Amino acid sequence: MQNTRINRFIDVLTQQFGRWVSNPWRRISLFMITLLFGNFLGTAISTIAGQSANWDIVAAAWLIFLTELVNRFVYSGNQPAVLSLWVDLLNALKIGVIYNLFVEAFKLGS
């Protein structure tokens, strides 16, 4: 690839972001924000799909498909992919969505 200004700019930004995330407290806070955003996303998906009752099964099928896709990507045994920040954030988002769907199911059951 050519060494253009935009390529150098992107390289500098990724290096600075990598140094910023290397702090454990910032990494944990980023995981918590992603987990809470997943919780919010689970609420949004369940209320939007529940509003019109004909989309419940389609939304559930898509959520199962995306969850299994993320699980396959995260837990495939490929060690460099497991150590990536983006993979960990994607897994935290998935955990937040699944946790919220369980909470919604308990609220509807009681």
WOKA-V419194 format. One record per run of one state. SS is the DSSP state (h for helix, s for strand, l for the rest). FROM is the first residue (numbers start at 1). TO is the last residue. If there is no record, write none. Layout:
ss:from:to
SS:FROM:TO
SS:FROM:TO
//
This chain:
ss:from:to
l:1:4
h:5:21
l:22:23
h:24:51
l:52:52
h:53:74
l:75:78
h:79:82
l:83:84
h:85:109
l:110:110
//
